[in-house]
Amino acid sequence: MDDNGRKRFILDTNVLLHEPLSIYSFNEHNVLIPMTVLEELDRIKDRQKDVSRDARVVIRTLEGIFHDATPEQITAGVPLGTQGDEASGTLAIITDKHLPEGYAMFTDDEADNRIINTALYLQHQFPDSKTVLVTKDINMRLKAKGAGLQHVEDYRSDQLVDDIRLLAKGFYHQQNSFWERVGECDSETHGREVIHTVADELLPGAHINQYLIDDTDDFAGRVIEKQGHKIRFVDLGRERMMGRKAWGIQPKNIYQAMALDALLDPNIELVILTGPAGSGKTLLAMAAALEMTIEKGIYEKVIVTRNTPEIAESIGFLPGTEEEKMAPWLAAVTDTLEVLHKQDECMDGSLKYIMDKANLQFKSVNFMRGRSIQNTFVLLDECQNLTASQLKTIITRCGEGTKLVCSGNLAQIDSSYLTPVTSGLTYIVERFKDFEGSANVYLNGVMRSRLAAFAEENL
């Protein structure tokens, strides 16, 4: 195999399932897929799971590439052409069942071990070029390094930030007084709104719908437009923001006030709420959903959904309708509804009435594909466990008049192959930060209880 100095990237199964078209992400380098990976894809493709669709996409993509290739060409590498960004390398399938005597570091027939053995063999056979194993399995990366493989990487082409601390928080905090720093600026009045225009160097890295706050008790704003070297923002007034209510809920801090402002604005179609447990993400979203659906009549119904890792195995064995089957995973939402109505004389009766009045539906993420959701307030809870492609599937379901709220805590990821920097939640925060129809707010501070706040800070 003549590489002309190109690197060899050996892909694990989980990389292809995470991003089915990842083979096009390696520029001019050569991509190798072990036979073991094809066997694993074959076992996965017929399961009744969301991941089975991704396995079938991978298989169809490979079939399209190798359709007219001979066995010798498949082994040597078929040009990828120019599909994708700069995919000018080759794609090959390598047999990893039987390596020459003495090359197998691991002797048992476990799939990960066969892939690592193959990578070690290629590293030995081609010492002058770089052989890289790409896998999202942390333990497999450790095993490969321990076995002597020099180059092992996570798949990170969809990683937009290197450190979660660099993630956009959705607001710009000016130390001391904002107006003292700005000084004089152009202002204009439109009805009840006052819009100011300042030079962009005063707000470095500002993006559309980014909130502006300072250390005083009277200033709050939101960026509405970027014109050349000028930035226009609307003066919201901190006192007015803190005084707003939704379904009886009033913000407890400025971060909740910013979130509520975005939630209650029908012109913002996507609201992304991040922050620690107990910061009020679900409570504010549900209060806004009921306010805008029942009181204001802007939306016709409310759909609540979330990722349920084991739902494919478990949902069929639970009794009742889809809503009743989803109830164990959506207890956080029902708890929130109880908090909103705990003062009612008959809470159970109130909840049933409100759920009927708002046409509140609990849906599984697995069944969202193929739908077109119109005039609906959609709350996607716990979406830190979703990949970028899964979130794309849900966001593209939203039709005219629909508002989507994505909430999640990047410190509570349950997925085996996601980290805070590779989570789909992180991905959409970065991708949508300059979209005029979206807003992102990091809710700083735990408002649930004194106990929860201490645990978040000290455990």
N, C-alpha and C positions, 0 to 999 in steps of 0.2 A: 504494500500500500504506500504509494508515493504521496507524502504530505506537504512537501515544500515548506516545511517549518510550521505548518498549522498545528493547532492543538487538537487533541481528541477528547470529546466530551461524552462520557458514558452515562446515559440517563436511567435513573431508577423509575419504577412504576409510579410511585407517588408524585413524581414531577409531571408526568404526562397526565395524570388524573387531576392535578392541581391546575394545570394549564394545558389543555389538549393540543394547542398549536405551539407549544414551547420549542419544538424542533426548529422553528424558524427564528429563534432568538439568539443564535450563536454566531451571527455574522459570517465571516469567511471560514470558520473552523469546521472540523468534521464531527458529525454526531453519530454515535454508535448506540444501537439498541440491542441488548442481549436477548437471546431466545427465551430466557427465563421471564423477562418482562412481558413478552408476547403471551406466554402461558398464563401469567397472572391476569393480564387483560382479558384473556379468554374466559377465565373463571369468574371475573367480575361482571362481564357484559350482560349476562342473563339474569342477574339478581334484580329484585324489585326495589332498587335503590336509586337515589338521584345520581350517585356516582357511576351507575351503570351507563347512563347516557354519555358521560364523559369518556368512558372506556370505548363505547361504540364510535364516538367522534374520532378518537385516536386511531382506531382500527380502520375506519373508512379513509382517513387522511393517509395512512401508510399504504393502503391498497391503491389509492390514487397515484401515489408517488412511484410505487414499484410495479404498476400495472403492466408495463411493456418490458420490464427489465429481466434479464436472464439471471439464473442463480449465481453465476460468476460476478455479474454486475452488482447484484444485491450485496454480496460479500465484500466486494472491492469498494463500493460506495457509489450511490446514484446522485448526480447533481441536484441540489434543491432549487436551482434557478434563482429567480429574483422575488419570489413570494415572501411576504413579510417585509421587514425593514431592509436589511442588507444580507439576506440569507443566500450567500454565494458559495457556501461549502457543500459538503456531501452528507448523505445519510446512508448508513449501512446497518445490516443486521448481522450480529456475530453469534456463532454457536458457542455456548459456554458450558455444555454438558460434559465434554471430555477434553481436558487440557493435557498437554504432554506430561509425561511422568516427572514428578519432582517439582511441579509448579504450583500445586494446590496448597495454600496455607491452611485452609479449612477443609477437613475431610468429609464432614457430614453434608447431606444433600439439601440443606436449607437454602431457600431462594436468595436471601441476602448474601449468604456466604459464597454462592456460585458467582454472583455479580462481582463481589470483592475479589475473588480469585481471578476472574477474567481481567479486572482492572490491574491487578498486580502483574499478571502475565504480560499484558500490553506495555506496562511501564518497563518491564525487563527487556522486552523485545525491541522497543523503540526508545532507548535511553536519551537520544538527542532531541526528542520532541516531548511536549508536555501531555501527559495523560491525566485527565481530571474526572473523578467520579462525582456526579451531581445527584444529590438526594435530599429530601426534606426530612428524612428520618435521622434524628439527632444521634440515637444509639448506633445506627449503621455508620454514621460519620466517625464516631469514636472507635468503633471496631476496625474500620478501614485504616484509620491513622495508626492504631495500635499494631495492625498487621504489617505496616511498612509502606502504605500508599502515601506518596508525598503530597498529592494535591486532591483535596476533598472539599466540596463546596455545597452550600445551600443554593437552591434556585431562587434568584432574587431579581429577575428582570422586571417584575411587577412591584418591586420595593422602591417607593418614591422618597423615603427618608431613611437616613442611616441610623438615627437615634430618635427614639420616641419623644425625647424632650424637644426635638426640633419641629414636632407636629404643630400645624397651625391651630391656635386656640380659639380663633374666631373673634378676638377682641384685641385692641391695642390699649395698653395701660400707660398713661402718661404720669410720671412722677410729679408730685405737687400739683400745680394748677395748669390745665391745658391752655387756658386763655392767656395766661402770663407768657407762655412760650410762643403762642401764635401772634399775639399782639393784634394789629389791625388786619381785617380781612374783608373780602366782598361778601355781602349778605343780601338776600332777597327773600321776599315773603310770598308764599303761594297758599292762599287760603289761611288755614291755621298752622301751616308748616313754615319754618324758617330754615332756609338752606344757605350754608356757608361754603365759600370756595377758598382753598388754601394751596400753597405750593406743595408738590409731592415730597420734597425733602423733609417736610415737617412730619410726614407719616410714612416712614420707610417700609416698603413691602406691603403697603395697604392693598386690600382686595375688596371687591364688591360685596356689600352687606357685612363688612367687618364693623364691629361695634367699637366705639371710642369712649373710654372712661378715664378719670383721673382720681386724685386723692381728695378732691373736694366733695361736698355733698350736693352740688347743684348741676354738674355737667354730665351729659351722656349724649352720644350721637351715633349715627350709622352711616357709613360710606355708601353713596348711591351711584356715583359715576366717577370715572377717571377720564380726563380730557387732556391729552398731551402731558404736560408737566403740572397740571392742576388736578386737584381732587375736590369733589363736591360731596358734602355730607349734610344730612338732616339733623337738626338739633332736637333731640327727643326729650331732654330735661329729666334729670335723675328722679326728681320728686314725682313727676307724672308717671314714670315707668314703675317706680316702687308702689304707686297707688293703684295700679291696674289689677283687676280681678278676673278670674275665669272660674266659673262654677263654684264660687265662694272661696277659691284659693288665691291668696295674695303672696307675692314674692317675699322671701325672708332675707335675701341678699341681692346685690346688684347682678350677680351671675344668673340667678333665677329670673330676675327682671328682664335681662337680655333674652334669655330663652323664651320667656312668655311673650315678649314682643314679636319674636320671629314666629312663634307658634300661632299667634292670633292674626298674623298678616296673611290674607288669602293670596297675595301676589308672590309670596315665597312658597314655592311648590315642594321644596325639599329642605327639611330641617334636620341637621345632624347634631345630636346631643351626646357628648362624652363627659366622663367624669367619674369620680369614685362612687362606691356603693353608698346609698343614702343621701346623694346630693340632690335628689328630687326629679330625676329625668322622667321616670314613668308617671309619677304623680302629676307633673305639669303637663305632660303630653295628653294624659287622659282627661284632665280638667279642660284643656283647650279643645279636645275632641268633642266633649259633651257640650261645651259652650257654643261651638261653631256649628254643631249639628242640630241640637235641640233649640237653643235660644235664638241663634241667628239664622238658622236654616240654610247655611251656605253649602253644606254637604248633606247627602241623602242617607248615608250610613257610615258606620265605623267598622273597619276590619282590623283586628289585632292578630299578629302572627309573630312567630319566632322560630329560630333554628332548634330542632329537636334531634340531637345526635342519634338516639336509639329509636326514633319513632317508626322507622321502616320495619323494625322487628316487632315493636310493641303495640302499635296503634290498632292492629287487627284483632288483638286479643282483649282489648278493653271494650266494655259494653257501651252501647248508646250511639248517638250521632257523632259526626265529626267534631262539633263543638264540645260535646261531653267528653270525647276522647282526648281533646286538646287541653281540657281543664287542668290536669296535673301539671302541665308545663307552663300554664298561664296563670298560676296561682298568684304571681306577683301583681297581675292586672286586677284580679278579683279582690286581692287585699287592698289595692289602691282604691277601687270602687267603694269598698267598705269604709275606708278612711274618709272619702268624700261625703259619705252619707251616714256617718256614725251618730250624728245629732238627730237623725230622723226618728220619729216615734216608732215606726215599724220599718226597721232597716231592710229586712228581707223583701217586704212588699215594695219598698222604694227601689231597690236594686232591680227587681223584676220589671217594674214599670219603666225605669230609665233604660234598661237594656232593650226593651221592646221599642220604646220611643226613639232611641238613637239607632235602632236596627243594628245593634252591636253583634258582630260575628267573630268567632274565633276560628282561624284557618291555619292549616299546616303549610309551611313553606313548600313542602314537597308537591302540593297541589296548586301552586300559584302559576306554574308554567303554562303558557298558552292562553291565559285569561287576558281580558282587557277591562281594566277597572276604571269606571267613570264616576265623577262627582262623589268621591269617597275620601274620607279621612283614614289613612292607613298608618298604623303604628307597627313598626318592625322592631321588636324588643330584642335585647341580647345579641345584636348583630356583630359583635366582635368575633364570634365563632364562624362567620361566613367568609368565603373567599371572594375575591374581586369578581370572578365570573358568576358566582351565585347571586351577589348583590346586583350585578348588571341584569340578570334574569328578572329579578323582582322590580327594579327601577323601570325597566322597559315595559312592564305590565301597566304602568300608570298612564291613563288616558286624560282627556280634557276634564278640567275641574277637579282633579284629584290632588290631594296633599299627602306627601309621604314623610313620616318622621322616623328616622333611624336612630336608635339609642343603644348605647353599650358602654361597658367599662373594660378598657384594654388591659387592666390588671387581672381580669377574671376570664382568661381564655381557656376553654376546655378541649379544643381541637388538638389532636396529636401533632399536626403538621403546621400549625399557625403560631406565629409569634406576634408581639405587638407591632413590629414594623412590617410584617407581611400580611396582617389581617386585612380583610376587605373593608373594614371600617376605616382604617388608616388610609387605605387607597382612595376611598371616595372623599374623605376630608381634603386630601391634597388635590384630587382631580376636579372637584366642584368648587374650589375656593374662589374662583373668578367667574362663576356662573351667576348671572344676575337673578336667577330664580331659586337660589339656594342660600342658606345661612348655616353657620356652624358655631356652636357655643360649647366651650368647656366649662362645666359647672364646678367651680372651685369651692370646696367646703362641704362637710357632711352635716346635713340638717335633720337626719332621721332621729338621732338622740345623742345625749352626752356619751353614753356607752359606745355607740357606733362610731362617733367621732374619735374617741380615744383609741379604739381598736384599729381604725383606719390609719391613725397617725403612728401608733407604737408597735403594732404586731407585724 
